[in-house]
Amino acid sequence: MIDFRDLDFEEMPEWPVLPQMLIIGALVVLLQLFGAWFYLMPQHDELEQIRQQEVTLKSSIRIKAIKVAALPQLQAQLNELNTRYEFLLK
């Protein structure tokens, strides 16, 4: 049985294979965690910014759609007002 307390980091190449593999595996996991943190966090922030922009654009499209839907009614009111003013001017 291997006593891990007797292992010295300066003598790592002379360690048995199992402790070497455990240390290498731990290093790989740590590197992947740090890599994921530094790679994915900026992308996550960018995704949140794009989602906020999407919400803003959807609300502006909704407002414009309401204005476009009301345009025929406003045009009819404008025509009615024009005919009344023309009648009053005569």
C-alpha positions in Angstrom: 0.0 0.0 0.0 1.2 3.5 -0.9 1.6 6.0 1.9 0.8 9.4 0.3 2.5 11.3 3.1 5.9 9.9 2.2 5.7 11.2 -1.4 7.7 14.4 -2.1 6.8 16.7 -5.0 10.5 17.1 -5.9 10.7 13.3 -6.5 7.5 13.1 -8.6 9.0 11.2 -11.5 10.0 8.5 -9.1 6.5 8.0 -7.7 4.5 4.9 -8.5 2.1 5.2 -11.4 -1.1 5.5 -9.5 -0.2 8.7 -7.6 1.3 10.2 -10.7 -2.0 9.5 -12.6 -4.0 11.0 -9.8 -2.0 14.2 -9.8 -2.1 14.5 -13.6 -5.9 13.9 -13.5 -6.4 16.5 -10.8 -4.3 19.0 -12.9 -6.3 18.3 -16.0 -9.6 18.8 -14.1 -8.3 22.1 -12.7 -7.2 23.3 -16.1 -10.5 22.5 -17.6 -12.4 24.2 -14.9 -10.3 27.4 -15.2 -10.5 27.2 -19.0 -14.2 26.8 -18.9 -14.5 29.8 -16.4 -12.4 32.1 -18.5 -13.9 31.0 -21.9 -17.5 30.6 -21.0 -18.1 33.5 -18.6 -17.4 36.2 -21.3 -19.7 34.3 -23.7 -22.4 34.1 -21.0 -22.2 37.8 -20.5 -22.4 38.4 -24.2 -25.4 36.1 -24.4 -27.2 38.1 -21.7 -26.4 41.3 -23.5 -27.9 39.9 -26.8 -31.0 38.6 -24.9 -31.5 42.1 -23.5 -31.1 43.6 -27.0 -33.7 41.1 -28.2 -36.2 42.1 -25.6 -35.7 45.8 -26.5 -36.1 45.1 -30.2 -39.2 43.0 -29.6 -40.8 45.8 -27.6 -40.0 48.4 -30.3 -41.4 46.2 -33.0 -44.6 45.7 -31.0 -44.9 49.5 -30.6 -44.4 50.0 -34.4 -46.9 47.3 -35.2 -49.5 49.0 -33.0 -48.8 52.3 -34.8 -49.1 50.6 -38.2 -52.4 48.9 -37.2 -53.8 52.3 -36.2 -52.7 54.1 -39.4 -55.8 53.4 -41.5 -58.0 54.8 -38.7 -55.9 57.8 -38.3 -55.8 58.4 -42.0 -59.6 58.2 -42.1 -59.8 60.8 -39.3 -57.4 63.0 -41.1 -59.4 62.9 -44.3 -62.6 63.7 -42.3 -60.8 66.7 -40.7 -59.6 67.9 -44.1 -63.1 67.7 -45.5 -64.5 69.7 -42.6 -61.8 72.4 -42.8 -62.4 72.7 -46.5 -66.1 73.1 -45.9 -65.5 75.7 -43.2 -63.1 77.6 -45.5 -65.8 77.9 -48.2 
